[in-house]
Amino acid sequence: MRDSVVTSLFTTLEAERDALLSGKFHLLLALEETKSAQLQDLENRQPTTENLQAIRRRLSENQRLFAAAIAGIKSARNRIDALQNVRTGLHVYDESGAMATVAVQQPAIQKKA
């Protein structure tokens, strides 16, 4: 039988999982504060081994989701940086092997809607 602290922790971990999967990262700070308080409460209890194993599994799953989200954000940031670099100029190597920037000219034709 789960006590209320374990049940509320499971609910918070599920909400954290849902926020990670749906990209609602703005919810994570409040969930972290709630989760931290619940884990503090859990220290004062004697949860069953079964409950501790279930909590560990959910924490591990969320940790993997956090790592994947961070990797995705870094990848997107790198792609945006690459696109910005192309807009400002193309980086190439000259005859001597030094990096040079070739300016990109903006098209003279303007598109109108």
C-alpha positions in Angstrom: 0.0 0.0 0.0 1.4 3.4 -1.0 1.2 6.2 1.5 0.2 9.8 0.5 3.8 11.0 0.1 4.7 8.2 -2.3 1.5 8.7 -4.3 2.0 12.4 -4.6 5.7 11.8 -5.6 4.5 9.5 -8.3 2.1 12.1 -9.5 4.8 14.7 -9.6 7.2 12.4 -11.5 4.4 11.6 -14.0 3.8 15.4 -14.5 7.5 15.9 -14.9 7.6 13.2 -17.6 4.6 14.7 -19.4 6.2 18.1 -19.3 9.4 16.7 -20.8 7.7 14.7 -23.5 5.5 17.7 -24.5 8.3 20.3 -24.4 6.6 22.3 -21.7 9.9 23.1 -20.0 8.5 26.2 -18.3 6.7 23.8 -15.9 9.9 22.0 -14.8 11.1 24.5 -12.2 7.9 24.3 -10.1 7.8 20.5 -10.5 11.4 20.4 -9.3 10.6 22.4 -6.1 7.6 20.1 -5.4 9.6 17.0 -6.1 12.4 18.1 -3.8 10.0 18.8 -0.9 8.4 15.4 -1.5 11.7 13.6 -1.5 12.6 15.4 1.8 9.3 14.1 3.3 10.1 10.6 2.0 13.3 10.6 4.0 11.2 10.8 7.2 9.2 7.8 6.2 9.9 4.1 5.8 8.8 3.4 2.3 8.7 -0.2 1.2 11.4 -1.7 -1.0 8.9 -2.0 -3.8 8.0 1.7 -3.6 11.7 2.7 -3.6 12.3 0.6 -6.7 9.4 2.1 -8.5 10.6 5.6 -7.5 14.1 4.8 -8.8 12.7 3.5 -12.1 10.6 6.7 -12.6 13.5 8.9 -11.6 15.8 7.1 -14.0 13.3 7.4 -16.9 12.9 11.1 -16.2 16.7 11.5 -16.1 17.0 9.9 -19.5 14.3 12.2 -20.8 16.1 15.2 -19.4 19.3 14.1 -21.1 17.5 13.7 -24.4 15.8 17.1 -24.1 19.2 18.7 -23.4 20.8 17.0 -26.4 17.9 18.1 -28.6 18.1 21.7 -27.5 21.9 21.7 -28.1 21.4 20.2 -31.5 18.8 22.8 -32.4 21.0 25.6 -31.1 23.9 24.3 -33.3 21.7 24.2 -36.3 20.5 27.7 -35.7 24.1 28.9 -35.3 25.0 27.2 -38.6 22.1 28.9 -40.4 23.1 32.3 -38.9 26.7 31.7 -40.1 25.5 31.0 -43.6 23.6 34.3 -43.6 26.6 36.3 -42.7 29.0 34.5 -45.0 30.4 31.2 -46.1 33.5 30.0 -44.2 36.0 28.3 -46.5 39.7 27.6 -46.6 41.9 29.6 -48.9 45.0 28.3 -50.9 47.3 28.6 -47.8 44.9 26.6 -45.6 43.7 29.6 -43.6 40.0 30.1 -42.9 38.4 32.9 -45.0 34.9 34.2 -45.1 33.2 34.7 -48.4 30.5 37.4 -48.1 27.0 36.3 -49.1 25.2 38.9 -51.2 21.5 39.4 -50.5 19.3 39.0 -53.6 18.3 42.2 -55.4 14.8 41.0 -55.9 12.4 41.6 -53.1 9.5 39.2 -52.6 6.1 40.7 -52.0 3.1 39.0 -50.7 
